[in-house]
Amino acid sequence: MTVIILANCPAGLRGFLTRWLLEISPGVFLGAPSARVREILWAEVRQYSGQGRALLAYQTNNEQGFTFESHDHAWHPIEHEGLTLIHRPSSTNSRQGAGPPEGPRQGWSKASKRRRFGKRSG
C-alpha cells in the first residue's frame, strides 16, 4: 500500500498521480503500485511539486511495517534505534512571534468575580 499526500502542488501533478493512484480526498492518493513505479512517481512528485510539500508512506518489511519520506516539509523523518520517527521543529522556531505578544491577560475572570463578590445565579 502506498500513500502520497500533496499540499499546495500544481493540479497537473495531481492529474499525473491519478493515472496510478486513487485520489481519496483532495491531495491524498492511495494505491498499491510496484516498488519501481512508486520510485518513479516519487521522483516526479519531487521534481514537479513547485512550492508545495509532499509526503510518501508505504509498506515495508521493518519493525513498524511502513516507512515514509518527505519533500519540502518542515517535519522530517529521522532514524532512532531502528524506528523512523518524525522530527518536528520547536514551536518557537516555527511560529516566530505568533500569539499574543503581551502574554496572558491580567485581572480576574468572570467566574472568579462572581464567587468573590457573592453574585450567585439561581
C-alpha positions in Angstrom: 0.0 0.0 0.0 1.3 3.5 -0.9 0.0 6.8 0.3 1.1 10.2 -1.2 -0.1 13.4 0.4 0.3 16.7 -1.5 -0.2 20.3 -0.3 0.0 23.4 -2.5 1.1 21.4 -5.5 0.1 22.1 -9.2 -3.1 20.5 -10.4 -1.1 18.8 -13.2 0.8 16.8 -10.7 -2.4 15.6 -9.1 -3.7 14.6 -12.5 -0.5 12.7 -13.2 -0.8 10.7 -9.9 -4.4 9.7 -10.7 -3.1 7.6 -13.5 -1.6 5.2 -10.9 -3.3 6.0 -7.6 -6.8 6.7 -6.4 -7.4 10.3 -5.0 -9.5 9.5 -1.9 -9.5 13.1 -0.7 -8.1 16.3 -2.2 -4.3 15.8 -2.3 -4.4 12.3 -0.7 -3.5 9.5 -3.1 -3.8 5.8 -2.3 -2.8 2.7 -4.2 -0.6 -0.4 -4.5 1.9 0.2 -7.3 5.1 -1.8 -7.6 8.3 -0.5 -5.9 9.6 0.6 -9.3 6.5 2.6 -10.2 6.4 4.0 -6.6 10.0 5.3 -7.0 9.2 6.8 -10.4 6.1 8.5 -9.0 8.0 9.9 -6.1 10.7 11.3 -8.4 8.0 13.0 -10.4 6.4 14.5 -7.3 9.8 15.8 -6.1 10.5 17.3 -9.5 7.1 18.9 -10.2 5.8 19.9 -6.8 6.8 23.5 -7.2 6.3 25.5 -4.0 4.3 22.6 -2.5 5.0 19.9 0.0 4.7 16.2 -0.3 4.8 13.1 1.9 5.1 9.5 0.8 4.3 6.5 3.1 4.5 2.8 2.0 4.6 -0.7 3.4 7.9 -2.3 4.0 9.4 -5.2 6.0 10.6 -3.5 9.1 9.6 -3.2 12.8 6.9 -0.6 12.1 5.6 -2.2 8.9 5.9 1.0 6.9 8.3 3.8 6.1 7.9 7.4 4.8 9.7 10.2 3.1 9.0 13.9 2.9 9.7 16.7 0.4 10.0 20.4 1.3 8.2 19.7 4.6 9.1 21.2 8.0 8.7 17.8 9.6 11.4 15.3 8.7 11.7 11.6 9.3 14.7 10.6 11.5 16.1 7.2 12.4 16.1 6.4 16.1 17.2 2.9 17.3 15.7 1.2 14.3 12.5 3.2 14.3 11.6 6.0 11.9 10.2 9.0 13.8 9.0 12.4 12.8 11.2 15.4 13.9 9.0 18.5 14.3 10.6 21.9 14.7 10.1 23.5 18.1 7.1 25.8 18.3 9.3 28.9 19.0 11.1 28.4 15.7 8.1 27.6 13.6 5.8 30.3 14.9 8.3 33.2 15.1 6.4 35.5 17.3 2.9 34.3 16.7 0.5 34.5 19.5 -0.3 37.3 22.0 2.8 39.4 22.4 1.7 40.9 25.7 1.3 37.5 27.5 -1.7 36.4 29.5 -4.4 38.9 30.3 -4.3 40.4 33.7 -7.2 40.6 36.1 -10.0 38.4 37.4 -12.1 36.0 35.4 -15.8 36.5 35.3 -16.4 33.3 37.3 -13.8 34.4 39.9 -15.6 37.8 40.2 -18.9 36.1 40.8 -17.5 33.9 43.5 -15.6 36.7 45.2 -18.5 39.2 45.3 -21.2 36.7 46.0 -23.2 37.1 42.8 -24.8 33.7 42.5 -27.1 32.6 39.8 -30.4 30.8 40.8 
